[in-house]
């Protein structure tokens, strides 16, 4: 009876491998959007499995805001090297210098939204017909309704009300020359699935995910890291705390949580018992109820 | 822990959101910050009670208009099972959304308001679930608290439904009396309905046996892509990558390649984590053959003594999904397994009235939400099984060549 059973993690793995191969078949010029975060590294690891013993037909594309944690960048370079990927980096700073975007000002300034322009420019410049991302439907309500093969028009925009129905395992990747697709092989994974998979596959992780001592301060209920990109305001003060990060994003908008989890077992126990969503620590999602949808419509990740 | 994919369907007021909210809440799948956000949004909109639909209605238009536009996917887990739930809006585009959600589901939750009994909508939903070959149907007879938890009311709904279900092709139908609002028979067995001897809903979801729904009899392997390392240390490697659609394939098995009809043996099978002795659905594997055949994407491996049908002509039950009606003069792109071809709608045999299940032989073009039996002619032959036997090799979608939109979903008869 149990002979033809697969665990839920196996089923998700087989589904993701199928989607990644479909993406490669439909799109000859695709890349993996790689942030160095847990979802994108799981995706990159799966893509390597999907084409073994050949190399995956994708490069890793990183949009560097210039506000990344140094640990993330160090990890990004090491991961690409160890997993045999070509790494392509495009910088928000270059978009600012070229006058394509203007830096936000004020104490809560973030380059989070500016990334979209750099990303869309990179997609045009590299002539990408698809960008694979580690986005999951459980992450955020706007993502709960996104397709696995998600169409973007010639302006890179998403039209959530006019998405193509997706049935069985049949993915429709037909498009006009200037359009592109975002492909989400981890659509059906949850945060806990991602952590369990990382543990099972013994995948490397940026050190930010593990508890460490760091200089932090509190702003609007979010515990932020002290950095040159985010100066303290007059009434704010920082202190050293033992923290870790549940998501890896910009230093300006990614909040830390107080945690003593220094290994995967403890992190998984913590995630399983968590009463807050992982994006609850993301300052960028809290600008409004539909902050994610609004950014996604513009062409965000 | 295994995985169960399910779909929920029901009318606007029959308590679907409440039931869903309770399932998510009681399996601790709603986070505190999500809950606070939903409460705040509900208050801002002036709702009398926290509207649980806001948990899934994430899009701006949905939140503003208080409607559900699209299928939403929710995830929850118990120590026994992980659940992927497709929540389908019950109005307007119900057929299109339900067909989409049902295409990958193994089980359907059908909500019925015990006071209203069986409605037209319920019959439609039940019919679509069986049309899409969902093997397990759980009829949740809801709002039992409003009839004083009376067995007679529950029995009446059950009898109504069973009379209707005689005309359906459902494998396994269960009935659970419950109150989503008060939690009776959702997670805990209700003390207020001692006459009900079955299990509460969550336990039923955790234990329903779905493994034998998978076709393990007819080996079908649609080829996604051919893997040939250009560099590295494996110059002679040539593997066929794909996801097993049905049946079991083993090392040493003789297989036939379609369309050529040449046979070969399986030399090795590679899973995502290394060699495996056998492959079954839904495994994604790479197959090495011991003869070098000219194989490409869209081809199929089967067993010499168990082959799919091959033809350019198909009889299909088609659900029209697009707002633009079908144009009989148009050629459409057709996707089937990993194969893509063009097709022409030769004839609309009849439209199906899904409320009465009557067949109307009207020669009008199909419009959105229409279900119809059609005759298709394809440019290239397909290797197919009937949808009844095989969900993967029996399903197609049609694409409009001008807009590239997915306009229809079809089940091969």
Interface residues (C-beta under 8 A of the other chain):
Chain A: X1 X4 X5 X6 X7 X8 X11 X12 X13 X14 X15 X17 X18 X21 X22 X24 X25 X46 X49 X50 X51 X52 X53 X54 X55 X137 X138 X140 X141 X142 X143 X144 X145 X160 X161 X163 X164 X165 X166 X167 X168 X169 X170 X172 X174 X175 X176 X187 X188 X190 X192 X193 X274 X275 X276 X277 X280 X289 X290 X293 X294
Chain B: X1 X2 X3 X31 X32 X33 X34 X37 X41 X55 X56 X57 X58 X59 X60 X61 X63 X69 X70 X71 X72 X73 X74 X75 X77 X81 X82 X84 X96 X99 X100 X103 X104 X211 X214 X216 X224 X225 X227 X228 X229 X230 X231 X232 X234 X237 X241 X242 X243 X248 X270 X272 X273 X280 X282 X283 X284 X286 X297 X321 X333 X335 X336 X338 X391 X392 X395 X396 X397 X399 X404 X405 X406 X409
